[in-house]
């Protein structure tokens, strides 16, 4: 009975957030698109001087994911593990909300957008395990990738590039309930692979801000691409 109520509350929460996100998406998009004031990248400052480094992981559908799979796209990334009893379910719910909001407004976006969740427990989270988790959480294979791979590569990417904590405490008998340390943050990357924002993936208000920043970044790229096309036309 408690499980049924929990699932019902989660469904109600997601439905309410969808109702919030859809009006926000259209208002924000058309407001900034038709605003005569330029929208420079100062709205979303570059938070790191390092661009996305090379890597190679496997997605939940068996696809090889590399640096080139993400460059040229606006990316929302996070770190999780499938048996996480704490923050991961809320993070996955909010990532699903972002996925659905993007899919529902796909024609409005000028940029390709990719969601990617990296496991911090690759020993357990094999491709088949991630595939099952993807089914349970309604993952769209094209829009959202759950990835696994070499543990050192995953942890180095988390700590050195994303500047997020990642620790394996599974050998510590006192940490049985939370054997892996990872961040609750979602990270927004631009099309060149630079970090543009950090957001609490468990907090609905912060995720709503991420949604707004995603739209702003897309419009900035749209305006930039449009200027480049005009300049190219004039030069030819």
N, C-alpha and C positions, 0 to 999 in steps of 0.2 A: 504493500500500500504506500509506504514511504517512497519507494522507488518510482511508483506511478506518479505521485505528486511532484517529485523532483523533476521528472521528465516533462510533466505538464507545465511546471513553472519555467523550465528552460525554453520550451516551445513558445510560451507566452512572451517571454523576454525577447526572443529572436523576432517574433512577429511585430512587437512594439518597436524594436530597433529598425526593422525594415521600413515601417511607416515613417520613422524619423529620418532615415537616410535618403529615401527617394525624393521627398520635397527639397531636402538640403542639396541634393546633387543637382537638380534642375535649376534651383535658385542660384547656387554658387556658379555653376557653369555659365549660364546665360548672362549673369551679372558681370562676370569678369570678361567674357568674350565680347560683350558689347560696350564695355567701359572704354571711353576714349583715352583714359589715363594708362600709360604703359605699365605692364606688370613685370618688372625686372626680377631677376633671381634673388634680389636682396630680401624678398619675402621668405625665402628658404635658404639661409646661408649655408655654405659648404662647411660641414662640421669636421672634416678630415682632409688632409692633403693627399691621402693615399686613395687611389682608385682600386676597384675590385681586383684582387690578385688571381693568378691562375689556380684552378682546382679541377678535380674530376670526381663526381659522385654518381650514384645510381638512384633514379627516382622510383617511386612506388609502382610504376608501370614498366619498370625495366629499362627505361631510357637513360643513356649516359648524359649527364648534365655537366657542362663545363662553364668557364668564364664567358666563352662566346655565346652560350645559351642565354645569357642575361644582358650582356652589353647591347645597347641599342633599345632596351626596354626600361620602363619605370618599374622598379622592383620593390616589393614589400617582403621583408625577411624576418624570420624568428627562429628560435631554438626550443626544442621540446623533447619529450620521449613518451612512447605510447603507454607505458605503465605508470605514468606520473599521476599520483593521487591528489595533487594540490592544484596548482594554477593552470596546468595544461588544458583541461577540459574547457575552462573559460576562454583561454587563448584560442583554442580551436573553434569554439563557437563564434568568436569575434572575427577570426580569419574567414570563416564560412560566410559571415555577414558581409564582409568586404567583397568576397568572391561573388556573391549573389548580386550585390549592389553594382559591381562593375559589369557583370553579365547583363543585368537589366538595363544598363545605360551604355552598352558597348558601342553603339553607333555614334555617341556623342564624343567619345575619346578619339584624339588624334594619334596618340602614342600606343604602342603595344605595352601591355601591363602584365607582370608576372608575380605571383605569390610563391614563396618558397619557404618551407619549414625544414630545418636541419635537426636530425636526431642527435642527442648527446649520449645515447646508449646504443651504438652501432652493433655491439655484441648480440643484443637481443633483437634490435629493430632491423631485421633483414628486409629485403624487398617484399617477400610474401607477408610479413607482419605489417609493414607499412601499407601494403595493398588492402589488407583487412581493415586497418584503421581508417584508410581513405574511404572505404565503403560506409563505415559506420558514421563518418562525419560529412558525407555528401560532397566529397572532393571532386571537382571537375578536372579531369586529367590534363587539359590544355591550359587552364588558368592557374592551377595550384599544384605545385610539386612537393611531395614529401621525400626527402633525400637521406641516404645513408652512404657510408663509405669508410675510408680509413680514419680511425679514431683520432690520430695525431693531426691529420689534415682538418678534420671537423673542429677540433678544439683550437688549433692555431688560427683558423678562419674566425672563430668566435672571439678569441681574446685579442689577436693582433690586428685584425682588420675592423671587425664590428665593435671592438672595445667592450665586449660583454663577458661576464664571468662564465666559466665552464669548468666544472670539476667532477671527477669521479670519486665518490666516497663509498662505493659499494663494498669495499673491504673493511670499512669501519662498522663494527657491530652495533654501535650506538646510533647509526644513521640509517637504519633499515627502512624507516618510513619515507625518507627523502634521500635516496642513495646518489642522486645526481643533482649538482647545482647548476642552474642555468637562469638566464634573465627572463623576466616577464615582458620585456620590451619588444615591440615591433620596430623595424628599422626601414626607413624610406630611402631608396637609392635613386639617383637620376639616371638618365640614359647613358651617361659616361661612366657610371659605376662609382660615383661619389655619394657619401652619406649626406642626406638633406634633413633628416629628422629622426628623433627617438620618441616612442609613444608607449604608454602602459597598455599592453595588450589585454589586460584584465578589466580595464576601466572603460565603460561605454562612452563617457564624455571625451576622453582622450582619443579613443578610436574614431569618434566623430570628427575630431580635429585632424586626424590623419587623413580621413576621407576628403576633407576640405583642402588640405595641403596637396593631396594627390591631384585633385582637379586643378588647383592653381598651377602646379608644376606642368601639367599637361597643356594648359592654355599658354603658358610661357613658351613651351616648345612649339605649339601651334603658331603663335605669333612670330617666333624666330624663323620657323620654316617658311612661313608666308613671306617674310621680308627677304629671305634668301632667294626665293623663287622670283620675286619682283626684281631684285637686283640682277639675277642671272638673265632674266628676260630683257632688261634694259641693256645689259652688256652685249647681248647677242643681236 
